[in-house]
Amino acid sequence: MNYAWPTAWKPCAFELRVLPNTRVFVGPYTPSVQTLDLLGERFIGRIDLQPTTDPIEAAAREAWSDRLKGPANTFNLWHFRLPAPQGTLRGSPTLAAGVAQLANTASVQTIAGRTVYAGDMLGLGTQTVRVMADAVADGSGLLAIEFQPRARAAIASGAAVTWDKPLITVMLKAADGMPTTWQPGYADGWSFEFIEVPS
C-alpha cells in the first residue's frame, strides 16, 4: 500500500539528496582510481519531527509507523522546504519535446521569461527531479533544464510538468519502523531515514 504524508506534521529538519549508484575501484599498486556510474540514482533523505505534548498526535505517529510495516509499504512526500520553485515557473507548463530514457535535460514550454533556479523540484511525467542549474525561458517560451535523477523511462512530448509539490514515493530504510518514546508529559521527537521507490 502507498500512503500520503500527514499534512499536519511539519518537519523541524529535512534532508533530500540524490544517491548516486556508483562503484569506485582503486589500483592495488598505484593511486589510480576508476569510477563506474551504473545509472539508477534515486532520492534519499531524512525527516525529523519535534517532540509533542499532544497524546493524540503521539499515538497517531505510532499508528502511522505500524501501518508502514517498516519498508513493506510506501508513502508520498514532497520537498518540505521547497514545495514550489524559487523561480517563477507557474501555470501549466508541458514538455516541448520528448525526454529519452536516461537523459538529464528537458525542454519545457512555458511563458517567455519564466525561470527555475538550481535546487527547484519539478515533476516530469511520473518522476520528480531536481533542477541542476538556473535557467530562463527564451522569447518563445522554451525553458531548457538540466536535472537529476536521470529519466528512468522515456517521457512523451506534451507531458505535464508539475511545479506544485511534486511527489516522491519512498519507503523507510529501517526494517523495524520508527519508535515513539513516551516521557512524562510528552513524547520524544521522531527522526527517520527514507529512500525513493522508483515507479
BAGU-921991 format. One line per 2 residues: number of its first residue (from 1); their letters; for each residue x, y, z of C-alpha. Coordinates in steps of 0.05 Angstrom, whole numbers, plus 5000, padded with zeros to 4 digits. Layout:
BEGIN
NUM	A	X,Y,Z ~ ... $
END
This chain:
BEGIN
1	MN	5000,5000,5000 ~ 5020,5072,4989 $
3	YA	5000,5127,5038 ~ 5000,5203,5039 $
5	WP	5044,5241,5088 ~ 5000,5272,5143 $
7	TA	5000,5346,5123 ~ 4992,5369,5196 $
9	WK	5060,5341,5212 ~ 5112,5395,5199 $
11	PC	5184,5370,5199 ~ 5232,5412,5241 $
13	AF	5290,5385,5199 ~ 5290,5355,5130 $
15	EL	5342,5325,5082 ~ 5334,5305,5010 $
17	RV	5393,5286,4965 ~ 5407,5245,4903 $
19	LP	5440,5178,4920 ~ 5488,5161,4863 $
21	NT	5495,5089,4840 ~ 5570,5085,4830 $
23	RV	5627,5037,4843 ~ 5698,5060,4857 $
25	FV	5760,5018,4844 ~ 5829,5039,4869 $
27	GP	5890,5008,4837 ~ 5926,4959,4884 $
29	YT	5996,4985,4867 ~ 5983,5056,4844 $
31	PS	5935,5110,4868 ~ 5896,5107,4802 $
33	VQ	5821,5109,4811 ~ 5766,5085,4765 $
35	TL	5694,5104,4779 ~ 5636,5069,4745 $
37	DL	5569,5105,4740 ~ 5517,5049,4739 $
39	LG	5458,5097,4729 ~ 5396,5086,4771 $
41	ER	5406,5143,4821 ~ 5348,5160,4867 $
43	FI	5329,5205,4924 ~ 5346,5191,4996 $
45	GR	5335,5233,5058 ~ 5314,5243,5130 $
47	ID	5255,5274,5167 ~ 5256,5300,5239 $
49	LQ	5193,5317,5278 ~ 5195,5356,5343 $
51	PT	5174,5326,5409 ~ 5099,5333,5422 $
53	TD	5058,5344,5484 ~ 4995,5323,5447 $
55	PI	4980,5250,5463 ~ 4933,5245,5403 $
57	EA	4989,5263,5355 ~ 5039,5218,5391 $
59	AA	4991,5159,5385 ~ 4978,5176,5312 $
61	RE	5054,5174,5299 ~ 5057,5105,5330 $
63	AW	4998,5081,5288 ~ 5027,5111,5224 $
65	SD	5094,5076,5236 ~ 5058,5010,5248 $
67	RL	5017,5019,5185 ~ 5080,5026,5143 $
69	KG	5108,4960,5170 ~ 5179,4982,5161 $
71	PA	5196,4984,5087 ~ 5137,4939,5068 $
73	NT	5091,4998,5050 ~ 5108,5065,5018 $
75	FN	5087,5137,5027 ~ 5089,5201,4986 $
77	LW	5125,5264,5005 ~ 5150,5328,4973 $
79	HF	5208,5374,4988 ~ 5181,5405,5051 $
81	RL	5225,5467,5047 ~ 5216,5478,4971 $
83	PA	5143,5459,4956 ~ 5144,5506,4895 $
85	PQ	5201,5531,4852 ~ 5241,5590,4877 $
87	GT	5239,5612,4805 ~ 5177,5639,4771 $
89	LR	5154,5576,4734 ~ 5079,5571,4746 $
91	GS	5016,5558,4706 ~ 5010,5495,4664 $
93	PT	5079,5481,4634 ~ 5089,5420,4590 $
95	LA	5147,5384,4557 ~ 5162,5417,4490 $
97	AG	5196,5353,4466 ~ 5201,5282,4489 $
99	VA	5254,5262,4540 ~ 5294,5199,4525 $
101	QL	5306,5147,4578 ~ 5370,5163,4618 $
103	AN	5370,5235,4593 ~ 5383,5291,4643 $
105	TA	5358,5351,4602 ~ 5289,5372,4581 $
107	SV	5256,5429,4542 ~ 5195,5458,4577 $
109	QT	5142,5500,4542 ~ 5121,5558,4587 $
111	IA	5117,5634,4584 ~ 5176,5675,4560 $
113	GR	5219,5698,4617 ~ 5196,5646,4667 $
115	TV	5253,5618,4709 ~ 5277,5559,4750 $
117	YA	5335,5560,4799 ~ 5384,5506,4817 $
119	GD	5351,5463,4871 ~ 5279,5473,4847 $
121	ML	5237,5410,4846 ~ 5195,5391,4785 $
123	GL	5152,5332,4765 ~ 5167,5307,4695 $
125	GT	5114,5256,4676 ~ 5112,5209,4735 $
127	QT	5183,5225,4760 ~ 5204,5280,4807 $
129	VR	5271,5313,4793 ~ 5316,5368,4820 $
131	VM	5338,5424,4774 ~ 5414,5428,4770 $
133	AD	5425,5499,4743 ~ 5388,5565,4736 $
135	AV	5350,5573,4671 ~ 5307,5626,4637 $
137	AD	5254,5613,4584 ~ 5271,5645,4517 $
139	GS	5227,5691,4476 ~ 5186,5633,4450 $
141	GL	5175,5605,4520 ~ 5225,5547,4515 $
143	LA	5258,5533,4581 ~ 5319,5485,4577 $
145	IE	5331,5450,4643 ~ 5384,5402,4669 $
147	FQ	5360,5354,4723 ~ 5376,5294,4767 $
149	PR	5360,5237,4777 ~ 5362,5220,4703 $
151	AR	5298,5200,4667 ~ 5282,5128,4686 $
153	AA	5237,5119,4626 ~ 5221,5158,4563 $
155	IA	5173,5216,4575 ~ 5128,5238,4518 $
157	SG	5125,5308,4488 ~ 5066,5347,4517 $
159	AA	5071,5313,4586 ~ 5052,5358,4643 $
161	VT	5108,5390,4685 ~ 5087,5392,4758 $
163	WD	5115,5450,4799 ~ 5068,5449,4859 $
165	KP	5092,5396,4909 ~ 5115,5343,4860 $
167	LI	5111,5278,4898 ~ 5165,5226,4911 $
169	TV	5146,5155,4933 ~ 5191,5130,4987 $
171	ML	5199,5074,5038 ~ 5231,5072,5107 $
173	KA	5303,5049,5109 ~ 5293,5019,5179 $
175	AD	5264,4949,5177 ~ 5233,4957,5246 $
177	GM	5197,5023,5236 ~ 5202,5087,5278 $
179	PT	5193,5081,5353 ~ 5156,5134,5393 $
181	TW	5185,5142,5462 ~ 5136,5168,5514 $
183	QP	5162,5211,5570 ~ 5124,5242,5628 $
185	GY	5082,5297,5596 ~ 5106,5288,5524 $
187	AD	5132,5241,5470 ~ 5202,5246,5442 $
189	GW	5213,5273,5372 ~ 5220,5228,5312 $
191	SF	5279,5221,5266 ~ 5279,5171,5209 $
193	EF	5311,5159,5141 ~ 5276,5142,5076 $
195	IE	5295,5122,5005 ~ 5258,5131,4940 $
197	VP	5220,5073,4909 ~ 5222,5087,4834 $
199	S	5157,5072,4798 $
END
